[in-house]
Amino acid sequence: MFMQDDTALERAQTERGPGHERVTLRDGRAVCVRPVRPRDAVAEQAFVAALSPQARYRRFHMGLSELPAPLAHSFTHVDQCAHVALVAEAGDGIVADARYVCDSTGRTGEFAIAVADAWQGLGLGRLLIQRLAASARRARLRWLRGSVLSDNEPMLALMRYLGARLSADPEDPALYRACLAL
């Protein structure tokens, strides 16, 4: 895979990805949902650092206090085709991040999502998963799949609500595999 320069990536994101969308949440707060951009690296770092240890563990499945620089780069330099990434932004920066990466078959996207602690329970996770699913359908993917910690009841409940199939991960008893048919 060749690397594009930042300007070309941002132009591709504007042309191919979903645009900016203002959304009002259950409590009346508003966010802007938009594609992630290369210049979001510092904001992504701040978002991850501000998550509670539990929220970071639920997202990354390991004790991570901040994004290593190479990971921050890969999180923000996406093509919005094989790697689709959205952020929800409020006045105080990024408050949620959702993404999927296509597997080698081009039929499945591996998804991940994180919502800042103060923004959980407002429908933001559901909204972002639905936006990812819509993008995946347009790309003709058949499934979105993700690993969910067995104690992450809010995410498991969201996956059930969306009709995802949940199954125990045969390689790790602490995980469930969520499979959302598109």
GUMITOR-280374 format. One record per residue (C-alpha): residue number from 1; z, x, y. Coordinates in nm, 2 decimals. Example, Ala and Ser with C-alpha at 12.3 -4.5 7.8 and 13.67 -1.06 7.14 Angstrom:
BEGIN
<pt k="1" Z="0.78" X="1.23" Y="-0.45"/>
<pt k="2" Z="0.71" X="1.37" Y="-0.11"/>
//
This chain:
BEGIN
<pt k="1" Z="0.00" X="0.00" Y="0.00"/>
<pt k="2" Z="-0.10" X="0.15" Y="0.33"/>
<pt k="3" Z="0.13" X="0.13" Y="0.64"/>
<pt k="4" Z="0.01" X="-0.05" Y="0.95"/>
<pt k="5" Z="0.12" X="0.04" Y="1.30"/>
<pt k="6" Z="0.37" X="-0.19" Y="1.47"/>
<pt k="7" Z="0.12" X="-0.35" Y="1.70"/>
<pt k="8" Z="-0.11" X="-0.44" Y="1.41"/>
<pt k="9" Z="0.18" X="-0.58" Y="1.21"/>
<pt k="10" Z="0.29" X="-0.80" Y="1.51"/>
<pt k="11" Z="-0.07" X="-0.92" Y="1.56"/>
<pt k="12" Z="-0.10" X="-1.01" Y="1.19"/>
<pt k="13" Z="0.24" X="-1.19" Y="1.20"/>
<pt k="14" Z="0.12" X="-1.39" Y="1.51"/>
<pt k="15" Z="-0.21" X="-1.48" Y="1.35"/>
<pt k="16" Z="-0.09" X="-1.56" Y="0.99"/>
<pt k="17" Z="0.27" X="-1.65" Y="1.00"/>
<pt k="18" Z="0.44" X="-1.96" Y="1.13"/>
<pt k="19" Z="0.50" X="-1.97" Y="1.50"/>
<pt k="20" Z="0.82" X="-2.00" Y="1.69"/>
<pt k="21" Z="1.00" X="-2.33" Y="1.62"/>
<pt k="22" Z="1.30" X="-2.46" Y="1.81"/>
<pt k="23" Z="1.54" X="-2.64" Y="1.58"/>
<pt k="24" Z="1.86" X="-2.83" Y="1.67"/>
<pt k="25" Z="2.13" X="-2.81" Y="1.40"/>
<pt k="26" Z="2.39" X="-3.07" Y="1.29"/>
<pt k="27" Z="2.64" X="-2.96" Y="1.55"/>
<pt k="28" Z="2.39" X="-2.96" Y="1.84"/>
<pt k="29" Z="2.34" X="-2.59" Y="1.86"/>
<pt k="30" Z="1.97" X="-2.48" Y="1.87"/>
<pt k="31" Z="1.80" X="-2.19" Y="1.71"/>
<pt k="32" Z="1.45" X="-2.05" Y="1.72"/>
<pt k="33" Z="1.30" X="-1.99" Y="1.38"/>
<pt k="34" Z="1.03" X="-1.73" Y="1.38"/>
<pt k="35" Z="0.87" X="-1.45" Y="1.18"/>
<pt k="36" Z="1.06" X="-1.12" Y="1.18"/>
<pt k="37" Z="0.90" X="-0.85" Y="1.39"/>
<pt k="38" Z="0.91" X="-0.47" Y="1.37"/>
<pt k="39" Z="1.11" X="-0.45" Y="1.69"/>
<pt k="40" Z="1.39" X="-0.66" Y="1.52"/>
<pt k="41" Z="1.53" X="-0.36" Y="1.34"/>
<pt k="42" Z="1.83" X="-0.32" Y="1.57"/>
<pt k="43" Z="1.89" X="-0.70" Y="1.57"/>
<pt k="44" Z="1.88" X="-0.71" Y="1.19"/>
<pt k="45" Z="2.12" X="-0.42" Y="1.17"/>
<pt k="46" Z="2.36" X="-0.61" Y="1.40"/>
<pt k="47" Z="2.32" X="-0.93" Y="1.20"/>
<pt k="48" Z="2.41" X="-0.77" Y="0.87"/>
<pt k="49" Z="2.70" X="-0.57" Y="1.03"/>
<pt k="50" Z="2.84" X="-0.89" Y="1.17"/>
<pt k="51" Z="2.84" X="-1.08" Y="0.84"/>
<pt k="52" Z="3.17" X="-1.11" Y="0.67"/>
<pt k="53" Z="3.22" X="-0.89" Y="0.37"/>
<pt k="54" Z="3.19" X="-1.20" Y="0.14"/>
<pt k="55" Z="2.86" X="-1.30" Y="0.31"/>
<pt k="56" Z="2.72" X="-0.95" Y="0.28"/>
<pt k="57" Z="2.82" X="-0.93" Y="-0.08"/>
<pt k="58" Z="2.66" X="-1.27" Y="-0.15"/>
<pt k="59" Z="2.34" X="-1.16" Y="0.01"/>
<pt k="60" Z="2.31" X="-0.80" Y="-0.13"/>
<pt k="61" Z="2.53" X="-0.83" Y="-0.44"/>
<pt k="62" Z="2.71" X="-0.51" Y="-0.35"/>
<pt k="63" Z="2.95" X="-0.38" Y="-0.09"/>
<pt k="64" Z="2.73" X="-0.30" Y="0.20"/>
<pt k="65" Z="2.86" X="-0.26" Y="0.55"/>
<pt k="66" Z="2.53" X="-0.20" Y="0.72"/>
<pt k="67" Z="2.16" X="-0.17" Y="0.65"/>
<pt k="68" Z="2.05" X="0.18" Y="0.57"/>
<pt k="69" Z="1.77" X="0.28" Y="0.81"/>
<pt k="70" Z="1.49" X="0.27" Y="0.54"/>
<pt k="71" Z="1.61" X="-0.08" Y="0.44"/>
<pt k="72" Z="1.61" X="-0.20" Y="0.80"/>
<pt k="73" Z="1.26" X="-0.07" Y="0.83"/>
<pt k="74" Z="1.14" X="-0.25" Y="0.52"/>
<pt k="75" Z="1.31" X="-0.57" Y="0.64"/>
<pt k="76" Z="1.12" X="-0.57" Y="0.97"/>
<pt k="77" Z="0.79" X="-0.42" Y="0.88"/>
<pt k="78" Z="0.65" X="-0.71" Y="0.67"/>
<pt k="79" Z="0.29" X="-0.83" Y="0.63"/>
<pt k="80" Z="0.39" X="-1.21" Y="0.63"/>
<pt k="81" Z="0.16" X="-1.24" Y="0.32"/>
<pt k="82" Z="0.31" X="-1.06" Y="0.02"/>
<pt k="83" Z="0.64" X="-1.03" Y="0.21"/>
<pt k="84" Z="0.73" X="-1.33" Y="0.43"/>
<pt k="85" Z="1.04" X="-1.30" Y="0.64"/>
<pt k="86" Z="1.18" X="-1.55" Y="0.89"/>
<pt k="87" Z="1.48" X="-1.52" Y="1.12"/>
<pt k="88" Z="1.68" X="-1.78" Y="1.31"/>
<pt k="89" Z="1.77" X="-1.66" Y="1.65"/>
<pt k="90" Z="2.02" X="-1.80" Y="1.89"/>
<pt k="91" Z="2.13" X="-1.66" Y="2.23"/>
<pt k="92" Z="2.36" X="-1.41" Y="2.06"/>
<pt k="93" Z="2.09" X="-1.27" Y="1.84"/>
<pt k="94" Z="1.98" X="-1.32" Y="1.48"/>
<pt k="95" Z="2.20" X="-1.58" Y="1.30"/>
<pt k="96" Z="2.00" X="-1.61" Y="0.97"/>
<pt k="97" Z="1.74" X="-1.42" Y="0.77"/>
<pt k="98" Z="1.53" X="-1.56" Y="0.49"/>
<pt k="99" Z="1.25" X="-1.40" Y="0.30"/>
<pt k="100" Z="1.05" X="-1.37" Y="-0.01"/>
<pt k="101" Z="0.84" X="-1.10" Y="-0.17"/>
<pt k="102" Z="0.56" X="-1.18" Y="-0.41"/>
<pt k="103" Z="0.56" X="-1.03" Y="-0.75"/>
<pt k="104" Z="0.27" X="-0.85" Y="-0.90"/>
<pt k="105" Z="0.12" X="-1.17" Y="-1.04"/>
<pt k="106" Z="0.10" X="-1.33" Y="-0.70"/>
<pt k="107" Z="0.24" X="-1.65" Y="-0.85"/>
<pt k="108" Z="0.61" X="-1.60" Y="-0.78"/>
<pt k="109" Z="0.81" X="-1.50" Y="-0.48"/>
<pt k="110" Z="1.16" X="-1.35" Y="-0.50"/>
<pt k="111" Z="1.37" X="-1.50" Y="-0.23"/>
<pt k="112" Z="1.68" X="-1.40" Y="-0.05"/>
<pt k="113" Z="1.87" X="-1.56" Y="0.24"/>
<pt k="114" Z="2.17" X="-1.49" Y="0.46"/>
<pt k="115" Z="2.33" X="-1.71" Y="0.72"/>
<pt k="116" Z="2.59" X="-1.58" Y="0.97"/>
<pt k="117" Z="2.94" X="-1.71" Y="0.88"/>
<pt k="118" Z="2.97" X="-1.92" Y="1.20"/>
<pt k="119" Z="2.64" X="-2.08" Y="1.14"/>
<pt k="120" Z="2.69" X="-2.19" Y="0.77"/>
<pt k="121" Z="2.72" X="-2.55" Y="0.67"/>
<pt k="122" Z="2.48" X="-2.67" Y="0.94"/>
<pt k="123" Z="2.17" X="-2.71" Y="0.74"/>
<pt k="124" Z="2.02" X="-2.38" Y="0.85"/>
<pt k="125" Z="2.00" X="-2.23" Y="0.49"/>
<pt k="126" Z="1.82" X="-2.55" Y="0.37"/>
<pt k="127" Z="1.58" X="-2.54" Y="0.67"/>
<pt k="128" Z="1.49" X="-2.17" Y="0.60"/>
<pt k="129" Z="1.44" X="-2.22" Y="0.23"/>
<pt k="130" Z="1.21" X="-2.52" Y="0.31"/>
<pt k="131" Z="1.01" X="-2.31" Y="0.55"/>
<pt k="132" Z="0.98" X="-2.03" Y="0.29"/>
<pt k="133" Z="0.87" X="-2.29" Y="0.03"/>
<pt k="134" Z="0.61" X="-2.43" Y="0.27"/>
<pt k="135" Z="0.48" X="-2.08" Y="0.33"/>
<pt k="136" Z="0.47" X="-2.00" Y="-0.04"/>
<pt k="137" Z="0.28" X="-2.32" Y="-0.11"/>
<pt k="138" Z="0.02" X="-2.23" Y="0.15"/>
<pt k="139" Z="-0.01" X="-1.89" Y="-0.03"/>
<pt k="140" Z="-0.06" X="-2.07" Y="-0.36"/>
<pt k="141" Z="0.26" X="-1.94" Y="-0.52"/>
<pt k="142" Z="0.40" X="-2.15" Y="-0.80"/>
<pt k="143" Z="0.77" X="-2.06" Y="-0.78"/>
<pt k="144" Z="1.04" X="-1.91" Y="-0.56"/>
<pt k="145" Z="1.30" X="-1.73" Y="-0.76"/>
<pt k="146" Z="1.63" X="-1.57" Y="-0.66"/>
<pt k="147" Z="1.95" X="-1.44" Y="-0.80"/>
<pt k="148" Z="2.27" X="-1.62" Y="-0.69"/>
<pt k="149" Z="2.62" X="-1.50" Y="-0.76"/>
<pt k="150" Z="2.80" X="-1.75" Y="-0.98"/>
<pt k="151" Z="3.08" X="-1.79" Y="-0.73"/>
<pt k="152" Z="2.84" X="-1.87" Y="-0.44"/>
<pt k="153" Z="2.89" X="-2.24" Y="-0.47"/>
<pt k="154" Z="2.73" X="-2.33" Y="-0.13"/>
<pt k="155" Z="2.40" X="-2.16" Y="-0.24"/>
<pt k="156" Z="2.42" X="-2.30" Y="-0.59"/>
<pt k="157" Z="2.47" X="-2.65" Y="-0.44"/>
<pt k="158" Z="2.17" X="-2.60" Y="-0.21"/>
<pt k="159" Z="1.95" X="-2.49" Y="-0.49"/>
<pt k="160" Z="2.06" X="-2.80" Y="-0.70"/>
<pt k="161" Z="1.99" X="-3.02" Y="-0.39"/>
<pt k="162" Z="1.64" X="-2.88" Y="-0.36"/>
<pt k="163" Z="1.58" X="-2.94" Y="-0.73"/>
<pt k="164" Z="1.58" X="-2.58" Y="-0.84"/>
<pt k="165" Z="1.64" X="-2.49" Y="-1.21"/>
<pt k="166" Z="1.95" X="-2.28" Y="-1.25"/>
<pt k="167" Z="2.01" X="-2.06" Y="-1.55"/>
<pt k="168" Z="2.26" X="-1.79" Y="-1.64"/>
<pt k="169" Z="2.11" X="-1.45" Y="-1.59"/>
<pt k="170" Z="2.10" X="-1.29" Y="-1.94"/>
<pt k="171" Z="2.15" X="-0.94" Y="-1.80"/>
<pt k="172" Z="2.44" X="-1.02" Y="-1.57"/>
<pt k="173" Z="2.70" X="-1.29" Y="-1.64"/>
<pt k="174" Z="2.80" X="-1.29" Y="-1.27"/>
<pt k="175" Z="2.45" X="-1.42" Y="-1.17"/>
<pt k="176" Z="2.25" X="-1.73" Y="-1.19"/>
<pt k="177" Z="1.87" X="-1.73" Y="-1.16"/>
<pt k="178" Z="1.75" X="-2.01" Y="-0.93"/>
<pt k="179" Z="1.39" X="-2.11" Y="-0.99"/>
<pt k="180" Z="1.23" X="-2.35" Y="-0.74"/>
<pt k="181" Z="0.90" X="-2.50" Y="-0.85"/>
<pt k="182" Z="0.65" X="-2.53" Y="-0.57"/>
//
